[in-house]
Amino acid sequence: MKLTIGHLYPDLLNLYGDRGNIQCMMKRCEWRGIEAETIAYRLEDPIDFDKLDIVLLGGGSDREQMLVCSRLKEIRKDFKKFVETDGVVLAICGGYQLLGKFYETKDGRIDGLGLVDLYTVQKKGRLIRNIVIQSDLFERPIVGFENHGGRTYINKNKPLGKVIYGKGNDGRSGHEGVIYKNVIGTYLHGPVLPKNPDLCDYILKKALERKYGSVELLPLDDTQEHEANDYIVKRYEDKVQNIKEEILRRI
Ligand code: GLN
């Protein structure tokens, strides 16, 4: 079995270690004896989506998003076909915003790929903090770090999870990220996959199943990853508890 990962524009979209998501996917394949290859694309490179199993779009500043936006229009048709035929996509923060119709900033509108029915509007104040969410895909919460000025509205789509601690899509809905077919959009940097191996395996499994039919992934020893995850969850659960108690004291 072999997986090919397309990393779109890492020279422009790669905030807070988003590239680590590629390393995590490659390593978890290697540990299981699954062949894996990554192709990194620069803006001017043609992309043959038929060759790809997973596409990663990382985060970027507004300026960098503006730079990739005109190129995205040119690859939109092929990218859409990939998504509609169950191609697997992980899009982080700026990349997540670009999956949608547009990202409205104070300096103008950045057109997105329009692959998922969502849009983003920049508002005052950045949403910056560690974040913990609960997805119904996994027992263990997903942890990460968010830093965005855009607020994302996912219309009728399913969120990746509910916010336990942090801000999420728009700081109000209590939702974080989006799932559409095999596309996952999320604000979580960190990088997100090494901190959340269950999410990484979910992505690998979806990609392998699209190509080879039903697949069982060999279990790996994730003791340390799970301990790190538990530690963060506990730290923020305690914080949430303290905030609740503080509010109750004030009433
Ligand atoms: N520039 C976008 C925002 O500020 C995305 C930032 C990011 O990828 N961290 O909302």
py3Dmol code that shows the C-alpha trace and the ligand (Angstrom):
import py3Dmol

protein = """\
ATOM      1  CA  MET A   1       0.000   0.000   0.000  1.00  0.00           C
ATOM      2  CA  LYS A   2       1.186   3.480  -0.761  1.00  0.00           C
ATOM      3  CA  LEU A   3      -0.036   6.999   0.043  1.00  0.00           C
ATOM      4  CA  THR A   4       0.950  10.188  -1.726  1.00  0.00           C
ATOM      5  CA  ILE A   5       0.546  13.435   0.171  1.00  0.00           C
ATOM      6  CA  GLY A   6       0.403  16.760  -1.635  1.00  0.00           C
ATOM      7  CA  HIS A   7       1.655  19.681   0.448  1.00  0.00           C
ATOM      8  CA  LEU A   8       0.322  22.860  -1.071  1.00  0.00           C
ATOM      9  CA  TYR A   9       2.526  25.899  -0.964  1.00  0.00           C
ATOM     10  CA  PRO A  10       4.568  25.186   2.215  1.00  0.00           C
ATOM     11  CA  ASP A  11       6.764  28.200   1.411  1.00  0.00           C
ATOM     12  CA  LEU A  12       3.724  30.414   2.011  1.00  0.00           C
ATOM     13  CA  LEU A  13       1.311  28.396   4.156  1.00  0.00           C
ATOM     14  CA  ASN A  14       3.176  26.942   7.117  1.00  0.00           C
ATOM     15  CA  LEU A  15       2.460  28.610  10.449  1.00  0.00           C
ATOM     16  CA  TYR A  16       3.269  27.261  13.919  1.00  0.00           C
ATOM     17  CA  GLY A  17       4.749  24.019  12.649  1.00  0.00           C
ATOM     18  CA  ASP A  18       1.946  22.958  10.289  1.00  0.00           C
ATOM     19  CA  ARG A  19       4.612  21.073   8.322  1.00  0.00           C
ATOM     20  CA  GLY A  20       4.830  18.716  11.320  1.00  0.00           C
ATOM     21  CA  ASN A  21       1.518  17.265  10.149  1.00  0.00           C
ATOM     22  CA  ILE A  22       3.303  15.876   7.104  1.00  0.00           C
ATOM     23  CA  GLN A  23       6.079  14.382   9.247  1.00  0.00           C
ATOM     24  CA  CYS A  24       3.496  12.780  11.508  1.00  0.00           C
ATOM     25  CA  MET A  25       1.582  11.186   8.617  1.00  0.00           C
ATOM     26  CA  MET A  26       4.804   9.961   6.980  1.00  0.00           C
ATOM     27  CA  LYS A  27       6.130   8.501  10.235  1.00  0.00           C
ATOM     28  CA  ARG A  28       2.918   6.724  11.181  1.00  0.00           C
ATOM     29  CA  CYS A  29       2.839   5.158   7.712  1.00  0.00           C
ATOM     30  CA  GLU A  30       6.500   4.152   7.949  1.00  0.00           C
ATOM     31  CA  TRP A  31       6.003   2.547  11.390  1.00  0.00           C
ATOM     32  CA  ARG A  32       3.306   0.365   9.830  1.00  0.00           C
ATOM     33  CA  GLY A  33       5.270  -0.525   6.722  1.00  0.00           C
ATOM     34  CA  ILE A  34       3.020   1.590   4.488  1.00  0.00           C
ATOM     35  CA  GLU A  35       4.929   3.392   1.760  1.00  0.00           C
ATOM     36  CA  ALA A  36       4.393   7.163   1.807  1.00  0.00           C
ATOM     37  CA  GLU A  37       5.625  10.003  -0.335  1.00  0.00           C
ATOM     38  CA  THR A  38       5.158  13.769  -0.026  1.00  0.00           C
ATOM     39  CA  ILE A  39       5.168  16.142  -2.960  1.00  0.00           C
ATOM     40  CA  ALA A  40       5.617  19.797  -1.986  1.00  0.00           C
ATOM     41  CA  TYR A  41       4.190  22.251  -4.525  1.00  0.00           C
ATOM     42  CA  ARG A  42       5.236  25.800  -5.142  1.00  0.00           C
ATOM     43  CA  LEU A  43       2.751  28.307  -6.442  1.00  0.00           C
ATOM     44  CA  GLU A  44       3.804  27.951 -10.070  1.00  0.00           C
ATOM     45  CA  ASP A  45       3.816  24.112 -10.096  1.00  0.00           C
ATOM     46  CA  PRO A  46       1.048  22.192 -11.884  1.00  0.00           C
ATOM     47  CA  ILE A  47      -0.784  19.733  -9.611  1.00  0.00           C
ATOM     48  CA  ASP A  48      -2.061  16.376 -10.820  1.00  0.00           C
ATOM     49  CA  PHE A  49      -4.698  15.628  -8.175  1.00  0.00           C
ATOM     50  CA  ASP A  50      -5.202  12.122  -9.611  1.00  0.00           C
ATOM     51  CA  LYS A  51      -1.793  11.234  -8.188  1.00  0.00           C
ATOM     52  CA  LEU A  52      -2.672  12.423  -4.670  1.00  0.00           C
ATOM     53  CA  ASP A  53      -4.370  10.684  -1.763  1.00  0.00           C
ATOM     54  CA  ILE A  54      -4.102  13.429   0.867  1.00  0.00           C
ATOM     55  CA  VAL A  55      -3.760  17.193   0.461  1.00  0.00           C
ATOM     56  CA  LEU A  56      -2.459  19.459   3.228  1.00  0.00           C
ATOM     57  CA  LEU A  57      -3.096  23.197   3.225  1.00  0.00           C
ATOM     58  CA  GLY A  58      -1.419  24.929   6.147  1.00  0.00           C
ATOM     59  CA  GLY A  59      -2.052  28.263   7.824  1.00  0.00           C
ATOM     60  CA  GLY A  60      -0.820  31.638   6.673  1.00  0.00           C
ATOM     61  CA  SER A  61      -0.970  35.348   7.351  1.00  0.00           C
ATOM     62  CA  ASP A  62      -3.565  37.469   5.511  1.00  0.00           C
ATOM     63  CA  ARG A  63      -0.794  38.653   3.185  1.00  0.00           C
ATOM     64  CA  GLU A  64       0.226  35.108   2.290  1.00  0.00           C
ATOM     65  CA  GLN A  65      -3.385  34.052   1.825  1.00  0.00           C
ATOM     66  CA  MET A  66      -3.813  36.963  -0.582  1.00  0.00           C
ATOM     67  CA  LEU A  67      -0.761  35.711  -2.513  1.00  0.00           C
ATOM     68  CA  VAL A  68      -2.091  32.172  -2.991  1.00  0.00           C
ATOM     69  CA  CYS A  69      -5.656  33.244  -3.711  1.00  0.00           C
ATOM     70  CA  SER A  70      -5.317  33.941  -7.461  1.00  0.00           C
ATOM     71  CA  ARG A  71      -3.505  30.630  -7.999  1.00  0.00           C
ATOM     72  CA  LEU A  72      -6.269  28.795  -6.150  1.00  0.00           C
ATOM     73  CA  LYS A  73      -8.771  29.939  -8.769  1.00  0.00           C
ATOM     74  CA  GLU A  74      -6.728  28.122 -11.416  1.00  0.00           C
ATOM     75  CA  ILE A  75      -6.623  24.808  -9.530  1.00  0.00           C
ATOM     76  CA  ARG A  76     -10.175  25.033  -8.195  1.00  0.00           C
ATOM     77  CA  LYS A  77     -11.809  22.733 -10.782  1.00  0.00           C
ATOM     78  CA  ASP A  78      -9.347  19.874 -10.247  1.00  0.00           C
ATOM     79  CA  PHE A  79      -9.315  20.371  -6.477  1.00  0.00           C
ATOM     80  CA  LYS A  80     -13.125  20.226  -6.402  1.00  0.00           C
ATOM     81  CA  LYS A  81     -13.132  16.961  -8.361  1.00  0.00           C
ATOM     82  CA  PHE A  82     -10.651  15.554  -5.826  1.00  0.00           C
ATOM     83  CA  VAL A  83     -12.898  16.559  -2.913  1.00  0.00           C
ATOM     84  CA  GLU A  84     -16.099  15.321  -4.534  1.00  0.00           C
ATOM     85  CA  THR A  85     -14.483  11.946  -5.243  1.00  0.00           C
ATOM     86  CA  ASP A  86     -13.672  11.597  -1.526  1.00  0.00           C
ATOM     87  CA  GLY A  87     -10.072  12.796  -1.679  1.00  0.00           C
ATOM     88  CA  VAL A  88      -8.736  13.481   1.803  1.00  0.00           C
ATOM     89  CA  VAL A  89      -7.894  17.063   2.738  1.00  0.00           C
ATOM     90  CA  LEU A  90      -6.527  18.549   5.948  1.00  0.00           C
ATOM     91  CA  ALA A  91      -6.706  22.340   5.958  1.00  0.00           C
ATOM     92  CA  ILE A  92      -5.389  24.358   8.885  1.00  0.00           C
ATOM     93  CA  CYS A  93      -6.428  27.875   9.873  1.00  0.00           C
ATOM     94  CA  GLY A  94      -5.590  30.096   6.859  1.00  0.00           C
ATOM     95  CA  GLY A  95      -5.896  26.975   4.694  1.00  0.00           C
ATOM     96  CA  TYR A  96      -9.237  26.164   6.336  1.00  0.00           C
ATOM     97  CA  GLN A  97     -10.499  29.661   5.574  1.00  0.00           C
ATOM     98  CA  LEU A  98      -9.433  29.228   1.931  1.00  0.00           C
ATOM     99  CA  LEU A  99     -11.636  26.129   1.584  1.00  0.00           C
ATOM    100  CA  GLY A 100     -14.625  28.432   1.840  1.00  0.00           C
ATOM    101  CA  LYS A 101     -16.167  31.008  -0.467  1.00  0.00           C
ATOM    102  CA  PHE A 102     -14.282  34.015   0.836  1.00  0.00           C
ATOM    103  CA  TYR A 103     -12.363  35.587   3.694  1.00  0.00           C
ATOM    104  CA  GLU A 104     -13.408  39.198   4.213  1.00  0.00           C
ATOM    105  CA  THR A 105     -10.591  41.268   5.734  1.00  0.00           C
ATOM    106  CA  LYS A 106     -10.343  44.970   6.505  1.00  0.00           C
ATOM    107  CA  ASP A 107      -8.021  45.238   3.482  1.00  0.00           C
ATOM    108  CA  GLY A 108     -10.340  43.489   1.072  1.00  0.00           C
ATOM    109  CA  ARG A 109     -11.916  40.189   0.175  1.00  0.00           C
ATOM    110  CA  ILE A 110      -9.785  37.090  -0.377  1.00  0.00           C
ATOM    111  CA  ASP A 111     -11.608  34.663  -2.657  1.00  0.00           C
ATOM    112  CA  GLY A 112     -11.479  31.073  -1.477  1.00  0.00           C
ATOM    113  CA  LEU A 113     -11.741  27.774  -3.295  1.00  0.00           C
ATOM    114  CA  GLY A 114     -15.459  27.393  -2.601  1.00  0.00           C
ATOM    115  CA  LEU A 115     -14.990  23.675  -1.913  1.00  0.00           C
ATOM    116  CA  VAL A 116     -17.010  23.750   1.286  1.00  0.00           C
ATOM    117  CA  ASP A 117     -20.043  25.925   2.007  1.00  0.00           C
ATOM    118  CA  LEU A 118     -18.460  28.248   4.579  1.00  0.00           C
ATOM    119  CA  TYR A 119     -17.116  31.781   4.751  1.00  0.00           C
ATOM    120  CA  THR A 120     -14.901  33.855   7.026  1.00  0.00           C
ATOM    121  CA  VAL A 121     -15.083  37.440   8.212  1.00  0.00           C
ATOM    122  CA  GLN A 122     -12.294  39.230  10.038  1.00  0.00           C
ATOM    123  CA  LYS A 123     -13.398  40.880  13.260  1.00  0.00           C
ATOM    124  CA  LYS A 124     -11.763  42.971  15.917  1.00  0.00           C
ATOM    125  CA  GLY A 125      -9.380  41.100  18.182  1.00  0.00           C
ATOM    126  CA  ARG A 126      -7.554  37.898  17.476  1.00  0.00           C
ATOM    127  CA  LEU A 127      -8.631  34.588  18.952  1.00  0.00           C
ATOM    128  CA  ILE A 128      -5.368  33.332  20.404  1.00  0.00           C
ATOM    129  CA  ARG A 129      -4.992  30.554  22.947  1.00  0.00           C
ATOM    130  CA  ASN A 130      -4.606  26.872  23.505  1.00  0.00           C
ATOM    131  CA  ILE A 131      -7.762  25.034  22.586  1.00  0.00           C
ATOM    132  CA  VAL A 132      -9.421  21.747  23.520  1.00  0.00           C
ATOM    133  CA  ILE A 133     -12.329  20.346  21.547  1.00  0.00           C
ATOM    134  CA  GLN A 134     -14.462  17.216  21.679  1.00  0.00           C
ATOM    135  CA  SER A 135     -15.203  15.529  18.384  1.00  0.00           C
ATOM    136  CA  ASP A 136     -17.730  12.725  18.126  1.00  0.00           C
ATOM    137  CA  LEU A 137     -15.200  10.859  15.953  1.00  0.00           C
ATOM    138  CA  PHE A 138     -12.900  10.097  18.896  1.00  0.00           C
ATOM    139  CA  GLU A 139     -13.167   9.402  22.589  1.00  0.00           C
ATOM    140  CA  ARG A 140     -10.147  11.532  23.451  1.00  0.00           C
ATOM    141  CA  PRO A 141     -10.431  15.315  23.049  1.00  0.00           C
ATOM    142  CA  ILE A 142      -8.394  17.044  20.315  1.00  0.00           C
ATOM    143  CA  VAL A 143      -5.904  19.645  21.559  1.00  0.00           C
ATOM    144  CA  GLY A 144      -4.065  22.442  19.771  1.00  0.00           C
ATOM    145  CA  PHE A 145      -3.323  26.135  19.521  1.00  0.00           C
ATOM    146  CA  GLU A 146      -5.380  28.769  17.692  1.00  0.00           C
ATOM    147  CA  ASN A 147      -4.455  32.237  16.439  1.00  0.00           C
ATOM    148  CA  HIS A 148      -6.856  33.858  13.987  1.00  0.00           C
ATOM    149  CA  GLY A 149      -8.537  37.149  13.278  1.00  0.00           C
ATOM    150  CA  GLY A 150     -11.102  35.547  10.977  1.00  0.00           C
ATOM    151  CA  ARG A 151     -14.399  34.162  12.259  1.00  0.00           C
ATOM    152  CA  THR A 152     -15.625  31.222  10.231  1.00  0.00           C
ATOM    153  CA  TYR A 153     -19.292  30.385   9.637  1.00  0.00           C
ATOM    154  CA  ILE A 154     -19.902  26.834   8.447  1.00  0.00           C
ATOM    155  CA  ASN A 155     -23.604  27.125   7.551  1.00  0.00           C
ATOM    156  CA  LYS A 156     -25.229  23.658   7.656  1.00  0.00           C
ATOM    157  CA  ASN A 157     -21.958  21.737   7.706  1.00  0.00           C
ATOM    158  CA  LYS A 158     -20.875  19.508  10.563  1.00  0.00           C
ATOM    159  CA  PRO A 159     -18.181  20.935  12.839  1.00  0.00           C
ATOM    160  CA  LEU A 160     -15.089  18.894  13.648  1.00  0.00           C
ATOM    161  CA  GLY A 161     -15.955  19.247  17.315  1.00  0.00           C
ATOM    162  CA  LYS A 162     -17.378  21.232  20.203  1.00  0.00           C
ATOM    163  CA  VAL A 163     -15.164  23.680  22.054  1.00  0.00           C
ATOM    164  CA  ILE A 164     -14.343  22.604  25.617  1.00  0.00           C
ATOM    165  CA  TYR A 165     -11.792  25.352  26.143  1.00  0.00           C
ATOM    166  CA  GLY A 166     -10.840  28.094  23.658  1.00  0.00           C
ATOM    167  CA  LYS A 167     -12.681  30.026  20.961  1.00  0.00           C
ATOM    168  CA  GLY A 168     -13.107  27.851  17.868  1.00  0.00           C
ATOM    169  CA  ASN A 169     -14.719  28.899  14.589  1.00  0.00           C
ATOM    170  CA  ASP A 170     -16.167  32.236  15.628  1.00  0.00           C
ATOM    171  CA  GLY A 171     -15.818  32.504  19.409  1.00  0.00           C
ATOM    172  CA  ARG A 172     -19.602  32.152  19.853  1.00  0.00           C
ATOM    173  CA  SER A 173     -21.082  29.065  18.251  1.00  0.00           C
ATOM    174  CA  GLY A 174     -19.128  26.646  20.456  1.00  0.00           C
ATOM    175  CA  HIS A 175     -18.100  24.847  17.272  1.00  0.00           C
ATOM    176  CA  GLU A 176     -14.635  24.224  15.952  1.00  0.00           C
ATOM    177  CA  GLY A 177     -13.629  23.248  12.436  1.00  0.00           C
ATOM    178  CA  VAL A 178     -15.617  21.515   9.753  1.00  0.00           C
ATOM    179  CA  ILE A 179     -16.024  18.066   8.249  1.00  0.00           C
ATOM    180  CA  TYR A 180     -17.283  17.757   4.707  1.00  0.00           C
ATOM    181  CA  LYS A 181     -16.887  14.376   2.997  1.00  0.00           C
ATOM    182  CA  ASN A 182     -13.196  13.550   3.634  1.00  0.00           C
ATOM    183  CA  VAL A 183     -12.227  17.184   4.127  1.00  0.00           C
ATOM    184  CA  ILE A 184     -11.235  18.355   7.592  1.00  0.00           C
ATOM    185  CA  GLY A 185     -10.829  22.058   8.216  1.00  0.00           C
ATOM    186  CA  THR A 186      -9.653  23.252  11.617  1.00  0.00           C
ATOM    187  CA  TYR A 187      -8.112  26.241  13.337  1.00  0.00           C
ATOM    188  CA  LEU A 188      -5.808  23.971  15.326  1.00  0.00           C
ATOM    189  CA  HIS A 189      -2.107  24.476  14.793  1.00  0.00           C
ATOM    190  CA  GLY A 190       0.454  22.905  17.001  1.00  0.00           C
ATOM    191  CA  PRO A 191       0.993  20.982  14.669  1.00  0.00           C
ATOM    192  CA  VAL A 192      -2.313  19.257  15.262  1.00  0.00           C
ATOM    193  CA  LEU A 193      -1.587  15.658  14.163  1.00  0.00           C
ATOM    194  CA  PRO A 194       1.369  14.717  16.419  1.00  0.00           C
ATOM    195  CA  LYS A 195      -0.658  15.964  19.383  1.00  0.00           C
ATOM    196  CA  ASN A 196      -3.686  13.981  18.269  1.00  0.00           C
ATOM    197  CA  PRO A 197      -2.611  10.659  16.746  1.00  0.00           C
ATOM    198  CA  ASP A 198      -6.218   9.429  16.557  1.00  0.00           C
ATOM    199  CA  LEU A 199      -6.972  12.252  14.128  1.00  0.00           C
ATOM    200  CA  CYS A 200      -3.869  11.388  12.112  1.00  0.00           C
ATOM    201  CA  ASP A 201      -4.924   7.740  11.849  1.00  0.00           C
ATOM    202  CA  TYR A 202      -8.462   8.755  10.885  1.00  0.00           C
ATOM    203  CA  ILE A 203      -7.004  10.684   7.942  1.00  0.00           C
ATOM    204  CA  LEU A 204      -4.645   7.869   6.904  1.00  0.00           C
ATOM    205  CA  LYS A 205      -7.431   5.288   7.106  1.00  0.00           C
ATOM    206  CA  LYS A 206      -9.811   7.386   4.998  1.00  0.00           C
ATOM    207  CA  ALA A 207      -7.121   7.829   2.349  1.00  0.00           C
ATOM    208  CA  LEU A 208      -6.187   4.128   2.301  1.00  0.00           C
ATOM    209  CA  GLU A 209      -9.831   3.031   2.150  1.00  0.00           C
ATOM    210  CA  ARG A 210     -10.540   5.336  -0.783  1.00  0.00           C
ATOM    211  CA  LYS A 211      -7.736   3.609  -2.656  1.00  0.00           C
ATOM    212  CA  TYR A 212      -7.792   0.015  -1.431  1.00  0.00           C
ATOM    213  CA  GLY A 213     -11.192  -0.633   0.155  1.00  0.00           C
ATOM    214  CA  SER A 214     -11.595  -1.728   3.774  1.00  0.00           C
ATOM    215  CA  VAL A 215      -8.316  -1.379   5.710  1.00  0.00           C
ATOM    216  CA  GLU A 216      -7.360  -2.017   9.347  1.00  0.00           C
ATOM    217  CA  LEU A 217      -4.447   0.068  10.638  1.00  0.00           C
ATOM    218  CA  LEU A 218      -1.909  -1.724  12.832  1.00  0.00           C
ATOM    219  CA  PRO A 219      -2.114  -0.238  16.338  1.00  0.00           C
ATOM    220  CA  LEU A 220       0.927   1.809  17.427  1.00  0.00           C
ATOM    221  CA  ASP A 221       2.220   2.492  20.905  1.00  0.00           C
ATOM    222  CA  ASP A 222       0.853   6.003  21.538  1.00  0.00           C
ATOM    223  CA  THR A 223       1.400   5.966  25.304  1.00  0.00           C
ATOM    224  CA  GLN A 224       3.483   9.163  25.320  1.00  0.00           C
ATOM    225  CA  GLU A 225       1.243  11.031  22.884  1.00  0.00           C
ATOM    226  CA  HIS A 226      -1.799  10.117  24.960  1.00  0.00           C
ATOM    227  CA  GLU A 227      -0.095  11.169  28.202  1.00  0.00           C
ATOM    228  CA  ALA A 228       0.727  14.564  26.660  1.00  0.00           C
ATOM    229  CA  ASN A 229      -2.839  14.921  25.408  1.00  0.00           C
ATOM    230  CA  ASP A 230      -4.305  13.927  28.813  1.00  0.00           C
ATOM    231  CA  TYR A 231      -2.049  16.463  30.530  1.00  0.00           C
ATOM    232  CA  ILE A 232      -3.322  19.344  28.375  1.00  0.00           C
ATOM    233  CA  VAL A 233      -6.951  18.255  28.672  1.00  0.00           C
ATOM    234  CA  LYS A 234      -6.636  18.079  32.473  1.00  0.00           C
ATOM    235  CA  ARG A 235      -4.945  21.480  32.626  1.00  0.00           C
ATOM    236  CA  TYR A 236      -7.755  23.166  30.717  1.00  0.00           C
ATOM    237  CA  GLU A 237     -10.554  21.179  32.329  1.00  0.00           C
ATOM    238  CA  ASP A 238      -9.272  22.523  35.648  1.00  0.00           C
ATOM    239  CA  LYS A 239      -9.261  26.017  34.160  1.00  0.00           C
ATOM    240  CA  VAL A 240     -12.830  25.656  32.901  1.00  0.00           C
ATOM    241  CA  GLN A 241     -13.838  24.401  36.354  1.00  0.00           C
ATOM    242  CA  ASN A 242     -12.136  27.379  38.026  1.00  0.00           C
ATOM    243  CA  ILE A 243     -13.857  29.838  35.676  1.00  0.00           C
ATOM    244  CA  LYS A 244     -17.249  28.222  36.420  1.00  0.00           C
ATOM    245  CA  GLU A 245     -16.636  28.423  40.167  1.00  0.00           C
ATOM    246  CA  GLU A 246     -15.513  32.052  39.879  1.00  0.00           C
ATOM    247  CA  ILE A 247     -18.723  32.932  37.986  1.00  0.00           C
ATOM    248  CA  LEU A 248     -20.838  31.128  40.575  1.00  0.00           C
ATOM    249  CA  ARG A 249     -19.097  32.999  43.386  1.00  0.00           C
ATOM    250  CA  ARG A 250     -19.910  36.315  41.705  1.00  0.00           C
ATOM    251  CA  ILE A 251     -23.634  35.598  41.293  1.00  0.00           C
TER     252      ILE A 251
END
"""
ligand_1 = """\
10
LIG
N -4.660 35.066 8.483
C -5.734 34.292 9.024
C -6.343 34.956 10.237
O -5.710 35.717 10.895
C -5.252 32.890 9.342
C -4.152 32.853 10.372
C -3.529 31.493 10.588
O -3.410 30.684 9.675
N -3.048 31.262 11.801
O -7.498 34.706 10.541
"""
view = py3Dmol.view(width=600, height=400)
view.addModel(protein, "pdb")
view.setStyle({"model": 0}, {"cartoon": {"style": "trace"}})
view.addModel(ligand_1, "xyz")
view.setStyle({"model": 1}, {"stick": {}})
view.zoomTo()
view.show()
